[in-house]
Amino acid sequence: MRYHTDQSAGSHDFDLEYSDRAQAALEVTISTNQSREATVAAISDVRKGGAFIKANLCRKDWWVHPAPNANINRIRAQVDEYLAAIEADGLDRFIGPVDSDAYLSVERIYTDLLIEGGSVMKWKNPGRIGISYPGDGGFVVPENLQKAIEREALKGDNRRKLGSAGTAERHLFVYISSQNFLAWAALTDGDMPDNTPQLPDEITDVWAVTGAGQKDKYIVWRASKGAQWQNLGLVEING
């Protein structure tokens, strides 16, 4: 496998050479949830206090759950005030979509700050409001992985690079980030989709890969155009 050091011409990432000297093109990409990834990074920013905010107006400690597209800076600045209003309504937990109709305080925190729920906690160091990482709601089904792969295969940049390769085989290697939780969970759960992936003409083969939670080991699936997925099991890569 040889890397194309000059990417200025928009070529694919690697050339694969088989033992019979036949060549294939390989493009590498990542499937992630960029909105959730940005939110997680904002919550984890230690320069701004990390996942905790000092509670000044609240009498209790809280644990709140923002939506993936919530503005964390705004939450840091205003959540204490919003939670104090929820406390004044006598609540020690809330679910935004459920309790908004009954409590204006919940409607405000749900619509203004995009906080989907919260509950009173007892932190080891009291007087704080904790911000959880956002969820990625939905059921874990094999189709989540299939859709993630097809989404990457249909992107114009990937199609253009592999379509111009001029090789019989054109592979798209997709690393599934845990930030794209539903697709990642479908891959790590081990149940393969029943249907073959729908690939554009520019791509003949796709790979779905993620870390296995063990050093240098990865879960690897592969499918060719018109063929079912194959689970290649744990693949160990030693640098």
BELDANOR-V931002 format. One record per residue. RES is the residue in one small letter. SS is DSSP state (~ for helix, > for strand, _ for the rest). Layout:
res:RES ss:SS
res:RES ss:SS
This chain:
res:m ss:_
res:r ss:>
res:y ss:>
res:h ss:_
res:t ss:_
res:d ss:_
res:q ss:_
res:s ss:_
res:a ss:_
res:g ss:_
res:s ss:_
res:h ss:_
res:d ss:_
res:f ss:>
res:d ss:>
res:l ss:>
res:e ss:>
res:y ss:_
res:s ss:_
res:d ss:_
res:r ss:_
res:a ss:_
res:q ss:>
res:a ss:>
res:a ss:>
res:l ss:>
res:e ss:>
res:v ss:>
res:t ss:>
res:i ss:>
res:s ss:>
res:t ss:_
res:n ss:_
res:q ss:~
res:s ss:~
res:r ss:~
res:e ss:~
res:a ss:~
res:t ss:~
res:v ss:~
res:a ss:~
res:a ss:~
res:i ss:~
res:s ss:~
res:d ss:_
res:v ss:~
res:r ss:~
res:k ss:~
res:g ss:_
res:g ss:_
res:a ss:_
res:f ss:>
res:i ss:>
res:k ss:>
res:a ss:_
res:n ss:_
res:l ss:_
res:c ss:_
res:r ss:_
res:k ss:_
res:d ss:>
res:w ss:>
res:w ss:>
res:v ss:>
res:h ss:>
res:p ss:>
res:a ss:_
res:p ss:_
res:n ss:_
res:a ss:_
res:n ss:_
res:i ss:~
res:n ss:~
res:r ss:~
res:i ss:~
res:r ss:~
res:a ss:~
res:q ss:~
res:v ss:~
res:d ss:~
res:e ss:~
res:y ss:~
res:l ss:~
res:a ss:~
res:a ss:~
res:i ss:~
res:e ss:~
res:a ss:~
res:d ss:_
res:g ss:_
res:l ss:_
res:d ss:_
res:r ss:>
res:f ss:>
res:i ss:>
res:g ss:~
res:p ss:~
res:v ss:~
res:d ss:~
res:s ss:_
res:d ss:_
res:a ss:_
res:y ss:_
res:l ss:~
res:s ss:~
res:v ss:~
res:e ss:~
res:r ss:~
res:i ss:~
res:y ss:~
res:t ss:~
res:d ss:~
res:l ss:_
res:l ss:_
res:i ss:>
res:e ss:>
res:g ss:>
res:g ss:>
res:s ss:>
res:v ss:>
res:m ss:>
res:k ss:_
res:w ss:_
res:k ss:_
res:n ss:_
res:p ss:_
res:g ss:_
res:r ss:>
res:i ss:>
res:g ss:>
res:i ss:>
res:s ss:>
res:y ss:_
res:p ss:_
res:g ss:_
res:d ss:_
res:g ss:_
res:g ss:_
res:f ss:_
res:v ss:_
res:v ss:_
res:p ss:~
res:e ss:~
res:n ss:~
res:l ss:~
res:q ss:~
res:k ss:~
res:a ss:~
res:i ss:~
res:e ss:~
res:r ss:~
res:e ss:~
res:a ss:~
res:l ss:_
res:k ss:_
res:g ss:~
res:d ss:~
res:n ss:~
res:r ss:~
res:r ss:~
res:k ss:~
res:l ss:~
res:g ss:~
res:s ss:_
res:a ss:_
res:g ss:_
res:t ss:_
res:a ss:_
res:e ss:>
res:r ss:>
res:h ss:>
res:l ss:>
res:f ss:>
res:v ss:>
res:y ss:>
res:i ss:>
res:s ss:_
res:s ss:_
res:q ss:_
res:n ss:_
res:f ss:~
res:l ss:~
res:a ss:~
res:w ss:~
res:a ss:~
res:a ss:~
res:l ss:~
res:t ss:~
res:d ss:~
res:g ss:_
res:d ss:_
res:m ss:_
res:p ss:_
res:d ss:_
res:n ss:_
res:t ss:_
res:p ss:_
res:q ss:_
res:l ss:_
res:p ss:_
res:d ss:_
res:e ss:_
res:i ss:_
res:t ss:_
res:d ss:>
res:v ss:>
res:w ss:>
res:a ss:>
res:v ss:>
res:t ss:>
res:g ss:>
res:a ss:_
res:g ss:_
res:q ss:_
res:k ss:_
res:d ss:_
res:k ss:>
res:y ss:>
res:i ss:>
res:v ss:>
res:w ss:>
res:r ss:>
res:a ss:>
res:s ss:>
res:k ss:_
res:g ss:_
res:a ss:_
res:q ss:_
res:w ss:_
res:q ss:>
res:n ss:>
res:l ss:>
res:g ss:>
res:l ss:>
res:v ss:>
res:e ss:>
res:i ss:_
res:n ss:_
res:g ss:_
